[in-house]
């Protein structure tokens, strides 16, 4: 496995990398590799973190959550005829 040294990294960019790595729960090295893979278009979905629904997480009240579970209850049913 190859090693790479990056020279000329200014303090602001270095700090942004540290913060970004912490936000993703990764070491700086792991996050830089992830970013390079993404930039080159070779990242697989397993390495990507999606946060597009984060703003919705935990926002439902109890009544909304109950209504949702009632609405999807039919999806929990198994149609035995499909498995014969």
ChimeraX attribute file (.defattr): number of C-alpha atoms within 10 A of each C-alpha:
attribute: neighborCount
match mode: 1-to-1
recipient: residues
	/A:1	2
	/A:2	3
	/A:3	4
	/A:4	5
	/A:5	5
	/A:6	5
	/A:7	6
	/A:8	6
	/A:9	9
	/A:10	8
	/A:11	9
	/A:12	9
	/A:13	10
	/A:14	12
	/A:15	12
	/A:16	11
	/A:17	17
	/A:18	17
	/A:19	13
	/A:20	16
	/A:21	18
	/A:22	13
	/A:23	9
	/A:24	13
	/A:25	11
	/A:26	14
	/A:27	14
	/A:28	17
	/A:29	12
	/A:30	13
	/A:31	19
	/A:32	16
	/A:33	13
	/A:34	19
	/A:35	15
	/A:36	13
	/A:37	15
	/A:38	15
	/A:39	10
	/A:40	9
	/A:41	9
	/A:42	10
	/A:43	15
	/A:44	10
	/A:45	9
	/A:46	6
	/A:47	12
	/A:48	13
	/A:49	8
	/A:50	8
	/A:51	7
	/A:52	7
	/A:53	7
	/A:54	9
	/A:55	8
	/A:56	8
	/A:57	7
	/A:58	8
	/A:59	10
	/A:60	11
	/A:61	8
	/A:62	9
	/A:63	9
	/A:64	11
	/A:65	13
	/A:66	11
	/A:67	11
	/A:68	12
	/A:69	12
	/A:70	10
	/A:71	10
	/A:72	10
	/A:73	10
	/A:74	9
	/A:75	9
	/A:76	7
	/A:77	8
	/A:78	9
	/A:79	9
	/A:80	7
	/A:81	6
	/A:82	6
	/A:83	6
	/A:84	5
